[in-house]
Amino acid sequence: YNRKYHYSHMAMLELIKGPGVAKTGVMMAAWQAAPVVDPDQNGRQQMAVEGLSEQRILYSLSYDMGIKWTPAIEVPTHAMGMRQGLPFPTAVWSPVLYCDPQTGRVWLFYAESSSCWRPSTPPSWEPGGDLKVLVVDNMGVEGAQPKWYQPRTLMREDEGGLIPKGARSDGMGVGGCERQGVLVSRDSGSTWYTYGNLSDPRTGLIEGTVAQIPDGRLLMYLRSNTGCTFQSVSGDRGRTWEPAEPANLPNPNSKLHMVRLQPSGYLAVVFNNHHRSSSCRNCRTHLHIVISKDNGVSWRNVATIEDSMETNVGQKLYIAYSRFFLGKCRSEFSQQQLQSGDPLCPGLVSENQGIKLAEVDISSLEALPQMKLVSDTERKAPNRKAVTGMMHHFVKTEIPRNMESMPSPIAALGIINKLKVMKWKDVVSILTLIYDLDYLGGAKFLRKRQELADAFHTILNVQGPFIKESYLKAHGITSLEGIDGDSLGKGHDTSGF
């Protein structure tokens, strides 16, 4: 935690190995950070602001695998953009680290704002810009000072239209606006080529993360704003990509990160494991690690952390992530309250923020019961009796229980009407929150079974009247006038689940 920088975000980890570096390696973390801003004209203090002209990239080193870290040091990006035709200090974004293990040279890819200035309060730059790279030698070498070279522009903001660019996972991705591509070098970074133009009319696709699977293809997962992750595959080392399509991982419009584990070859993903629910559309919560043994066809949740981005070393996963508070403190808070650590303004006083590191031991991965489940590609059709039994239990038990938690009879009775018109895939999403669907074919399998959708609606239509009658009797309601009918489920909070 650094009291100067209340905004610290987009953390990236890399293990430095090479000549002069300790055999176990040196861990390097880099992230974007911006200082605290002054109170506005009403005296309200904003907790964290991104895109300030003072936003820089900081880095820190650990010589003991993450236990102790050096003080944060600013990366010499010398960032300058253009504002009203004149050079002006600008923001830098999205650091991505790569270490060449043969030479120990570290490459730091990042984006630098150049022209997209927004007159907000306070004034700030739009995310992204020119895509650049900095190279440094002697990083982590005992007794030597890091030798930084001059920044080099790999792709300008105005290439392919005036769209801010951004560095993405493992230095391979380049994204802008609503499309995603990759940068590829065949000569150890001397020259770079752009490939791919992934887009989808339903959503923007940004912040791709790439891993190679055993057959040589590249698998890319992408952040979207539809509630699920998108994926694409390249069979020619990134030159061309298949059209992006929804994958079987939820995504609340947040970044995710993927690596391939060695020696198992499994894929590991760290991500925010929830959809964009109406209660919290953009919450960066439920940070989970999931593992796939079949190249992304099915996933097993193996650990829960907090909030995200990672790389792996040996039999452990190291996850670097940011934690900070958004919003403003009301002007009536006195300086004495702030200095005393008033919990109502945590962004200015809490030390539980900044860049954090989590370590997860995966040496006993195969012993976890969820890893012993068969792949979705090998799974047999579940017992029909077990599936219908689950649906009967949901209708007879879970619906009445949730009706009792509703604030009004309109909201309670509206649950049944809402479920009648709800798409089957959304019903399965609700069932996923309540039941362990891995033993019933998995959510992906159930969503595709139209006969199960028909069976669910039959159960609901048969049991619905009895559930309503029981609810009305229990609450002493003798007339449905004004609370039943087509209006139920419209304009009222009937979520329940």
N, C-alpha and C positions, 0 to 999 in steps of 0.2 A: 504493500500500500504506500502511495506517495501523495502527500498532502498537496503538492503542487499540481498534480495531474488527477483531476476528478473523473476524467474520461479516459479509460484504457480499454482497448478492444482489439479484436482480430488477432489474437495471439497465435504464434507459429513456433514449433519446436524443430530442432535439427540436432543430430549427434555428429559432432566434428571428430573426424579421424584423419590421420595422415602423418607425414614426417614431423617429428618434434612434439606431437601430441601424446598425452598419456595413453597407454594401451587400452584402457577402458573407455577412452573418449572423453570429450567435454561437451556438455549440453549447452545449447544456445537457444535462447528465447527472444523473439522480436515481436513487437506489437505497435499499433498506432496509439498516440496519446495526445490529449489536448488539455491545456491548463484550465483552472477555474475561471469563470467570468465574473465581472462586477455585477452587483444588483441592478435591476432595471429601474426606470424612473418611479415606479411604485414601491421600490424597496424589496421586490421579490428576488430571491436568489435562485438561479437555475442550477440544478445539481450537476448535470453533465451535458456538454454540447459537442457534437462532432462537426468537422468541416471548418473549424476556425483557421485563420491564416497561420496561427501558431501551432497547428497540429503537426506533430513530428513522429518519426519512428524511433523507438527506444529499443535497446537490447541489453541482455544480461547473460552472464555465463555461470555455469555450475561445474565445479571440478569433482564433485562427489555424487553425481547422479541425482541432482535435484534437492539435496538436503539444505545446502547453503548456496546463496546466489550473490554475485557482485552487485554493487549499486547500479541502477539503470543508467545507461550512457546513450546520448543522442547519436543517431546515425548521420554522417555528414552528407545529406542529400542536396544541400544548397538550393532548396526549392524556391523557384520564382515563376509566377505566372503573369498574365496580362490582365489589367483592369483599367478600363477607359483608355486603352492604347498605351499604357505605361507599365513597366515592370513592377510587380507587387508580390510580397511574400505569399506563398500559397500552401495549401494542405497536401499532405502525402497520405497514402492509403494502402491497406491490404498487403503487408509484407509476406513474402513467401521465400523460404530458405532452402538452399540445396548445397550440400558439401560434396566435392569430388574426393572420394576416399583415397585416390592415388596421390593427389597433390596437397590435400588439405585446404584447397582454395574454396571459399564460401561465396556463393552467388545469392544476392538479395534482390528479388524481383519486387516491384511495387508500382503503384500508380501515382501520378502527380497531377493535381488539378492545374489547368492552364487557362481556361476561359469561362467556365460555367460558374459565375459569381451570382449568389442569390441575396437580394436585399432583405434578409430575414432579421429577426431580433434575437440574438446579435447577428450581424452579417456573417455569412459563411459560404463555403464552396460546395458545389454538388459533388457527390462521391465519384471517384474515378478521374480519368483524364488521360495524359500521355502514359504509356506503359514503358517503364524504365528498368534498368538493372545496375546494381553496384557490385563490384567484385572486391574482395578483401583477402589478403594473404596474412599468415601468421596468427590468425584468430585461434585462441586457445593454446598457443605455443608458450610454454613456461619461459619467462624472462624476456619475451619479445613483444614489441608493440604492434598492434594490428596495422597493416598497410592498406589503406583504402585507395582505390583508383577512382577516376572521374566517372560520374554517372553517364550511362549510355542509353539513348532512346531507341527502343525496339519497335514501337508502333505509336504514331501520333494520334491524338484525339480526333483530328479531322480526316484520318484515313477511313474510307468507307462511309463518309458522312460525319457530321459533327456529333459524334457519340462518345461520351466518356468511356474509356477502357479501364479494365481492372485486372490485376494479377490474381490467379486462382491457385488451386491445389497443386503442390509439387512443382510449381513453375511452368506447368504445361498449359494452363487454361488462359484464355483471354475472352472477356465478356463485355458486352455493352448493350444498353437499352434492353431489348427483349430477345437477344440472340446470344449464342455461345459458340466459341470455337477453341482452337488450340494453337499454341506456338510450338514449332518443332525445329530443332537444330541438328544437323548431321555432321558438324565440324567442331564439336566441343564448345559451342556457344559463340563462334566468330560471326556466323550469320544465322538468321532466324526466318522461318516461313510461317505464314498463317494459313490454317486449313479449317474447314467446317463453318457452317452458318446455321446452327440449330435454332429453330424457333417453333412456336406453337401458337395458334390463334387464341387458345384458351388462357394462356398465361405467359408471363415473362419467364425466361430461363436464364439463370445466372449462377455464378459461384460453383462451377462444375468441379468435381473431384474425380480423379482418374486412377485406375489400377489395371495392371495386366493380369489376365487370367491364364491358366495353364496351357490353353491351346494357342496362345500368342496374341489373341485379340485384346483390344483395350475396351474396358467397361467404364463409362462415365455416368455418374449420378449428378443431378442438377436440382438446385433449389427452385421452387415454384411458389405461386400464390394461390394454388387451387386446393391445398390441403394434403397433397401427396407429392412425393419425390418423382421426378422424371428420370428416364435412363436412355442411353444411346450406346451403340457398339460400333467399333471400327475394326475392320479386318485387314487393313493395310497400313498399320502403324500410325494412324491418325490422319491420313490424307483425306479419307472420306468417312462419313458417319451415317449410320442408319437414322431414319426419322425418329425424333425423341417421342417416347410414349410413357404413360404413367407406370411407375414401379410399385412394388408392394411394401413400401416404407412410407409412413406418414411424414408430412413436413408442414410446420406452421409458418412458412415463409422465413426460414432461418437456414444458415449455412450448415452443412454437414461435411464430414471428412472421412475418407476411406483409405485403408492400407491393406496390402497383402502380407499376411504373416508368414514367417519362415521358421522352421522348415515345412510346416503343415500345408502351406498354400492356401489356407482359409482366408476369406475376406473379413475384415473387421471394419465396422462403421460406428462412429460416434455421432449422435444426432439427437434432436429434441423429438421425443417419441410421442407426439400427439398431433391431432388434426387442428385446423383453425376453428375451434368451437366458438359459439356465440358469446360465451362468457369471457373468453380471453383469446382474441384472434391472433395476437402476436407475442404471446408469452413464451419466453425462452426457458421453459421448465421441462421436467421429465427427461433429463439428459441421460441417455442409456448407451451402453455398448452392446451391439449385436454382432453375431458371428454367422457366416454362411459357409457351409461345407460344399455347396453345389453351385458356386459362382453367381450367387445372388438370386437363385430361384426361391430359396426359403431361408429364413433368418431365425436365430435363437438369441433371446435376450440373456446376456451373461453377467451384466453389472449395471448398477445405477449409480450415477455420480452427482452432477449438479448443473453444469453449463459449459461450453465445448470447443474442442479441436485437438487432434492428437497425432502422435507418431509412435512407433514401437521399437523397443530395444530388447533383443533376446526373448526371454519368457515373461516380459512385462510390457504393459501398455502405459505410456505416459501421456496424460491429457492436459494440455495448457488451455485455459479458458479465461474469459473476462467476467468480472462481476462489478456492476456499478448501478447507480440509481438515476432514474430520469425524473423530470418534473421540476417544480420550483418550490421554494420555501416561502410561506406567506410573510409579508412585510412586518406583521405584528410580532414576529419572533424577535426577541432581543438578542444582542450579541452575547449576553450572559447565558441565555438558554442554549445557544449554539455551542459555546465554549464548554458548557457542562455536559454536552452529549445528549441533547434532547432527542428522544427516539422518533419524534415526528419529522425530523429533518436528517435522516441517516446519510444522505448523499454528501453532506458537508462534514460529518463527524465520525461516521462509522469506519473502523479499520478493517472490517470484513468486506473489502472491495479491492479492486485492482486486478492484476494478473495472478491467477492461482494455478497450482499444479497438483494433479492427482496421479497416483500410481496404482495400477491394478495388476495383481499377480495372475497370470493366465497359465502357469505351469501345470495346473490340475484341470485344464479346460475339458479334457475328455471325460473326466469323472462327473461332470455336471449332468444331471438327469435330462435337461433339455437338449443337450448335445447328442443324446442317444436316440432321440426321435428320428424316424426315417425322413428323408428328403421329401418335399412335396411332389417331386417327380416319381417317387417310388411308393407313395402313400396309397393304400387301398381305400376304396370307397367306405365311409364309415357306416356303422350299423344304423339302419333307418330308424329303428326303435329308439336308439339313444338320442338321435337328433330330434325326433318328434317329442320325446320325453323332455328334452331341454326346452323346446318351444312351449309345451304345455305348462311347465314350471314357470317360465317367464310370464306367460299370460295370466296364470292363476295366482302367482305369488308376487312377482316383481311389479307388475302394473298396479295392483291394489296398494302395495307398500308405497309406491311413488305418488299415487293419488292422494294418500293421506298427508304427504309432505307439501302439497300444493296450498297456496294462500287462499284459494277460493274454490267453490264448487264449479265455477266456469272453467277454471284452469284444470281442476282434477278430471272432470268429465271430458275435457278437451284432449287429454292424453290418448284416449282410445280413438277418437276421430283422427287425430294426427297420425297415429300409427297405421290407420287404414289407408291413408293416401301416401304414406312415406315410401320411398323407393327401397327395394329389398336390400341393396348394398348398404343403405344407411341403417336399416334394421340390424344387419349383421355387425355394423360398427358398434351399435349399442350392445349387442350380445357379447362382443369381444371384451367390453369393459366389465362384464359380469361373470362370464363363463370361460373356462380354459378350452378354447376351440382347437388347440393342437391335437387333442384326442378325438376330435369330431371332423377331421379333414382339413382344418385350418380355415381362416377367414376367407382367403383367396378362393378356396374350393367352394365354400358355401355360397359366396356371392354369385357364382356362375350356375347354380342349380335352380332353375326356374320352378321345378316341381316342389322344391322346398319353400320357395316364396308362396306358391299356391297353397301349400299345406298350412303355412303360418297364417295367411289371411282367412282360411277356412276356420282354423282354431279361434282366431280373433273374432270372427263374425258370429260363431256359435257361443262363445263364452262372454263376449262383450255385453250383451243385455243383462246377464246374471251379475256381472261385476258392477254395472251401473246401478242395478236394483239394490244390491247389497250396500253400496256406498250411500245411496239416498236414504235407505232405511237406518243405517248406522248414524247418520247425521240429522235424522228427523225431518227430512225434506219430503213433502207430500206432493209438490207440484213441480213440473219441469218447465213451466212457463218462464221464459226470460233467461233460462240457463242451459237449455238443451236445444239442439237443432243445428243448422248449417253454420251458425256463428261460432260454434265451439272450435277452438284451435286457430281462430283467426283474430289477430290483434291482441292476443293474450299470451302470457308466458306459460306455455304448456310443455316445456322441455322435459321436466321431471327427472330425466336420467342424467 
